[in-house]
Amino acid sequence: MTETAAARAPGGAQAVRRALDVLHCFHDNGPDLSASDLARRLGLPVSTAHRLARTLLSAGFLEQDPRTSRYRLGPAVTELGRLSYHQRGLHLAAPELADLAERTGATADLALRSGPHAVIVAGGSVTPKVGLRRPLHSTALGKVLLAWARPGEGGPGTLPPLPAFTDRTIVDPAALERELERVRTDAYALNDGESALGVRTLAVPVLDGAGHARFALAVRATPEVITPERTGWLLTEARSCARALEVLLLSPAERRPPAGP
């Protein structure tokens, strides 16, 4: 490599960060992306985006449509995703969520936190055509993950500007802090049309041994299903499922009793 080329090539941590940024471009579950699309989203020269994409292609993290030359996530991502799914025990959660959905007539979802988003990892909303990421500030799942944040995850003050999705969305950080206080006091979160009008969601935490939210569990339906009169019963059902998941989703090491003296 020439000195000029070496100077242009991203090195070390920067190269890794840029490669990860390329993969994050596919989070919205949209159509395949060209090198120009990637460059525009990342604010990079097309030549740099093309070079990063080709590197990820060779490692199996992207694949390329031979007709259009556009990129999509590759088999290596699928493999790692499936491994993570089973390592976390999420395959054990599916029957519990399906049972909760059948009992309540609502969609039941399980989510964990990824930066400023709640990522739905199991449940009725996990479909090929629906994106899995939800903003923390405008969802019941997100409020739970913020209210019982794990060490190092950060609170509302660490979030980017809070966009409004409806006229009910909380966009003021101080108001969000007050909402989270209510969530902790009531031990559940409510999203009543804050992400989309006509949708109501209740969420409760799935706690780890230290009292932090490992996951958030939600039931989602229309206001005709999640009525004020049914809220108490729905929360009882959701909390019962959450307690079961707190045990089911323990790692094998966490399930073992501590060694005796």
N, C-alpha and C positions, 0 to 999 in steps of 0.2 A: 504494500500500500504506500502511495506517495505521501509526502509530508502534508500536502494540501488536502488529500483525501482523508488522512488521519485526523486533521483538524476539523473536517466537516463531520466526521462520524461521531455520533453520540457514544460516550464511553461509560462503562461501569454502571453505577446506579441510575444515571440519567437514561441510558439505553433500556434498562429494565423498566423504569417508570413509564417511558414512552410506549414500550410494548404492552404494558398493562393498560395504558390509556387507550390503545387501539382496541383491545378486547372490550373495554368498558363502552366503546361506541355502539356496541350491539345490545345494550341493556334495554332499549326501548322496544325490542321485539319487532322492529320494522323490517323493511325489505333489505335485500342484500346491498352492500355498499361498495362503491368503486374506490379506487385510490384517491380520486379527487374528492369524493365525499368524506373520506377519512381525513384528508388534509384540511378540508374546510372545518370539520368538527374539532380538530385538534389544534388548528392554527399553525400548521407546519407546511413547508414546501411539499408539493406533490411528490417530488423525488424522494424525500425523506419518508413520507407515508408509504410510498410504494416499497421502499427498501424494508421498512418495518413489517409490512404485510407479507412480503416474500419470506422473511425470516420466520414469521409465525406460521406461514403456510408449510414451510419445509419441516417444521416441528409438529405439525398436525393440529395446531391450535386454531388455524383458519383453513377453510377449503375454498376453492375458486370454481365458479361456474365456467366450464370450458366454452360456452357460447357467448357469454356476456363479459367474462373476465372479472365479474363482481365477486366480492368476498362474503362469506358467512362463517359462523363459528364452526370449528372442525371437530373431528372425533376425539381428540385429546381432551377438549373441554367437556364433552359428554362423558367420557370415562371418569374424569376427576369429579364431575358433578355427581355421578352415580356412586362413586366411592364415598364421597362426603355424605351423601344422603344416607347410606347404610352405616357409616361410622357414627353418625349422630343418632342412629336408631330411628330415623324418621319413618322407615317402613312400618314400624310398630305403631306409629301415630295414626296412620290412615284408617284402620278400622274404628278407632275411637272417634275420629272426626266424622266419619260416615254415620256412626250411630248417633252422635250428637245432632247432626243435620237431620236425620230421619225423625228424631224425637221432637225437634223444635220447629221443623219446617223452614229453617233458615240455612244459608250457606255457612259452613264452619271452616275457618282457616287458621293456620298456625304460621307465625312469622318470627323471624329474628332480625336483628339490627345490622345494617351495613352502612356506616357513615350516616348521612342525613336521610336514609330511607329505611323503611320496613320492607323486608324481602319475604314474600309468602313462599314457604317451602313445602307445604302440604295442605291439602284440603280442596274444597270445591272450586276455588278460583284458579287452581293450577291447571290451565289449559293451554294448548299450543298457540291460541290466538290472543291471549291476554297477557300483558306484561305483568311481571311478578313484583315490581318495585312500587312502593307507595310512599309518599312523603310522610315524614314523622308528624309534622305539626297539624295536618288536616285529617288524620285518620285515628280511629280508636286504637288500632294496633300500635301505631307510632306513639301515641300518648302514653300507653302502657310501657313501652320500651324506654321512653324518656323518664317516666315517673319512677321506674325501678331500674335505672341505668346501671350497668355493670361498671366496675372500676376502669377508668381510662376511656370510656365511651363519650363522656361530655354531656352537658345539659343543653338547654335551649340557647344559651349564649354562644355555643360553638356552631350553631346552624347557619347556613347562608341565609340571605333575605327570604322571608316567608311569602311565597306567592299566594294570591287569592284564587280559589277555584270556583267559589260561589260567594254570595254576599254574606254567608255565615262563617266563612273561613277565618280563623284567628291569624292575623298577620302582625300583631304587635307582640314582641318578645315578653314584655311585662305581663300582658294578658295571658300569654301562653304559660308563664310561670304560675300565675294564679289558677289557671285551669289544671295544671299538674298537681298543685296542692289539693284541689278538690278531688282529683283522681286518686291520690294517695289516701285521702280521708275516707272516701267512699269505697275504695278497693276495686274500682272498675272505671273504665273510660267509655264515653259516649261520643259517637260521631253522628250528628243529626243533620245531614245535608251539607256538611262542610267540604266534602270532596265532590259530591254530585247530588243535586237535588233529587228527592224521592228515594234516597237510600239512607237507612238507619243501621248503625252498628254498635254492638256492645262488645267490650274486650276486657279480659282479665289476664293477670300475669301467670306464667308458668315459672315458678321460682326455683333457684338453685339453693344449695345449703346455706349460703350466706345471705339469702333474702333478696337477691337481685333477679331481674327478669332474664332468664335464659331464653325464653320465648314469650310471645304474646298470643293468646287464643281469642278468636273473635267469632261471633255469630252476626251475620249480615242479612238483611231482608228489607222489605218496604215498611213504612210506618204502619201499614195495616196489619202486618205480622208482629212487628216489635212495638207493641202498644204500651202505654204507661201501666196498664193493668197486668200485662204479661211480663213486664221487665223483671220483677223480683224472681219469678219462676225461671225465666230464661237465664238469669245470673246464677241461680242455684244449679241449673243443669251445666252451665259453662264452667263453674268452679269445680263441680264434681269431675268433669272431664279433665280440667287442668291439674287437679290433684293426682289423677291416674297417670297423666303424662309426666308429672314430676318424678314418678317412680320409673315408668317405662323408659324414659329418655336418659336415665342415669347411665353412665359408662360402666362397663364391667368392674373397673377399679373402684368406682364410687359405690357400687352395690356391695362390695366385700366389707365385712365388719373390720374395724381396726384390730391390728394384731394385739394379742394379750401381752402382759408383762413377761 
